[in-house]
Amino acid sequence: MKHSFLIATAAAGLTFMAGNMKAADPDTSAGAAYCTESGGTVIDRIPIFGTNGPPSSWLVLTGPRQFCQFTSPTDGSRIHVLVQTLYSTTPTLAALAYYAKVAPGQGGGGNPASYYCTQLGGSDSFGGVNAAGGGWVGKGSKDTVLEACIFPDMSSIDSWGLFYNSASIVRGIDLTTVLRYGPPPAAAH
């Protein structure tokens, strides 16, 4: 399964590169407005190392980002997507992973969403495998510390959202209805 996802991802990337050799970084303010217009809430988040310890020991890292939080009005479940990923009209690895719905692999131990993220080629770990923990901390969200699956192209969707989506369980909102980049032909439902 992972092999098929990687082939589809590579094909989409090559198609994009052939048509546009310079990838444009979407305008964050326009993406934030799109988030709100689509029914989401913009949450400013900062990367923090050491979130398994007391807040007084947390190490604030550089690189704040805006995530769009979608909350289901029926069950209160949530999904978070990086504003740039949501607003992009070109393929991102996070969007392609969401559309692909790759079945989770066996093994990994520990947190299944984190393991699934690495299976897809992303990472939600801060500082490698350790007990200190880390994540994207934001105010105004029930999810104070977010496990965001970051892909090599810097696109991101939260790890639990990706994991549940692989089993066709929608958290917050079905991102296929709001991602500006539509599904690639092989992933169209």
C-alpha positions in Angstrom: 0.0 0.0 0.0 2.7 2.4 1.0 4.4 1.7 -2.4 1.3 2.7 -4.3 1.0 5.9 -2.2 4.6 6.9 -3.0 4.2 6.2 -6.7 1.0 8.3 -6.8 2.7 11.0 -4.8 5.7 11.0 -7.1 3.5 11.1 -10.2 1.6 14.1 -8.9 4.8 15.9 -7.9 6.3 15.3 -11.4 3.2 16.6 -13.1 3.2 19.7 -10.9 7.0 20.3 -11.5 6.6 19.9 -15.3 3.9 22.6 -15.4 5.4 25.0 -12.8 9.0 24.8 -11.8 8.7 27.4 -9.0 6.3 26.4 -6.3 4.4 29.4 -4.8 3.9 29.6 -1.1 0.2 30.5 -0.6 -0.6 33.8 1.1 -1.2 33.1 4.8 -3.7 35.9 5.3 -5.8 34.7 2.3 -5.5 31.1 3.6 -6.7 32.2 7.1 -9.7 34.0 5.5 -10.4 30.8 3.5 -10.3 28.8 6.7 -12.9 31.0 8.4 -15.1 31.1 5.2 -15.0 27.3 5.1 -16.3 27.0 8.7 -12.9 26.6 10.4 -11.2 28.5 13.2 -7.6 29.8 12.8 -5.4 28.8 15.7 -1.9 30.3 16.1 0.5 27.5 17.2 4.1 27.4 18.3 6.4 24.4 18.3 7.3 23.3 21.8 9.8 20.6 23.0 9.2 18.9 26.3 5.4 19.0 26.5 5.3 15.8 28.6 6.8 17.8 31.4 5.4 20.8 33.3 4.8 23.9 31.2 7.6 25.7 33.1 10.1 23.3 31.5 8.8 23.6 28.0 11.3 24.8 25.4 9.7 27.2 22.8 11.1 26.6 19.3 11.1 28.9 16.3 8.6 28.8 13.5 5.0 29.6 14.6 2.3 28.5 12.2 -1.4 28.9 11.7 -3.6 25.9 11.7 -7.2 25.7 10.6 -9.3 23.8 13.1 -12.6 22.2 11.9 -15.0 21.1 14.7 -17.9 18.8 14.0 -21.2 20.3 15.2 -22.6 16.8 15.8 -19.9 15.0 17.8 -17.4 17.8 18.7 -14.5 15.9 17.0 -11.8 18.0 15.4 -9.2 18.0 12.6 -6.4 20.5 12.1 -4.7 21.4 8.9 -1.9 23.9 8.3 -3.4 27.0 6.7 -1.0 26.8 3.7 -1.9 23.1 3.1 -5.7 23.9 3.2 -5.3 26.9 0.8 -2.9 25.4 -1.7 -4.2 24.7 -5.2 -1.2 22.5 -6.0 -0.5 19.1 -4.6 0.9 18.8 -1.1 2.1 15.6 0.5 -0.3 16.0 3.4 -3.3 16.4 1.0 -2.2 13.5 -1.1 -1.9 11.4 2.1 -5.4 12.4 3.2 -6.8 11.5 -0.2 -4.9 8.2 -0.5 -6.3 6.7 2.8 -3.4 4.2 3.0 -4.2 1.4 5.4 -2.2 1.5 8.6 0.7 -0.9 8.8 1.3 -3.4 11.6 3.7 -2.8 14.5 5.1 0.4 15.6 4.0 0.2 19.2 3.1 3.3 21.2 0.9 6.0 19.6 -0.8 4.6 16.5 -1.4 8.0 14.9 2.3 8.9 15.2 3.4 5.6 13.8 0.9 6.1 10.9 2.4 9.5 10.2 5.9 8.0 9.8 4.4 5.2 7.6 3.2 8.0 5.3 6.7 9.7 5.2 5.9 12.4 7.7 7.0 13.1 11.3 5.2 14.4 14.3 8.2 13.8 16.7 10.1 16.5 18.3 13.7 15.6 19.1 13.4 12.0 17.9 12.2 9.1 20.0 12.3 10.3 23.6 10.1 10.7 26.6 10.2 14.6 26.6 7.4 14.9 24.0 6.6 17.9 21.9 4.0 19.4 19.7 2.3 22.5 18.3 0.8 24.5 21.2 -2.0 26.9 20.6 -4.5 28.8 22.7 -8.2 28.8 21.9 -8.4 25.1 21.0 -9.4 22.1 23.1 -6.3 20.5 21.7 -3.7 22.5 23.5 -0.8 20.3 22.2 -1.3 19.2 18.7 0.4 16.2 17.0 0.8 17.6 13.5 2.1 15.2 10.8 4.7 17.4 9.0 5.8 16.1 5.5 9.0 16.9 3.7 7.3 19.7 1.7 6.3 21.3 5.0 2.6 20.5 4.5 0.7 19.3 7.5 -2.5 17.6 8.8 -2.9 16.4 12.3 -1.7 12.8 12.9 -5.0 11.6 14.5 -7.0 13.2 11.6 -5.0 11.3 9.1 -5.1 8.0 11.1 -8.9 8.1 11.5 -9.4 9.1 7.9 -7.5 6.0 6.8 -10.5 4.0 8.2 -13.1 6.5 6.6 -13.8 8.0 10.0 -14.4 11.8 9.6 -13.1 14.0 12.4 -14.3 17.6 12.3 -15.0 17.8 8.6 -14.2 15.8 5.6 -11.2 17.7 4.3 -12.0 16.6 0.7 -14.8 19.2 0.8 -12.5 22.1 1.8 -9.0 21.4 0.5 -8.5 23.7 -2.5 -6.3 21.1 -4.2 -8.7 18.4 -5.4 -8.0 14.7 -5.4 -5.7 13.4 -8.0 -7.5 11.3 -10.7 -6.3 8.0 -9.1 -7.7 9.0 -5.7 -11.0 10.4 -6.9 -13.9 8.7 -5.2 
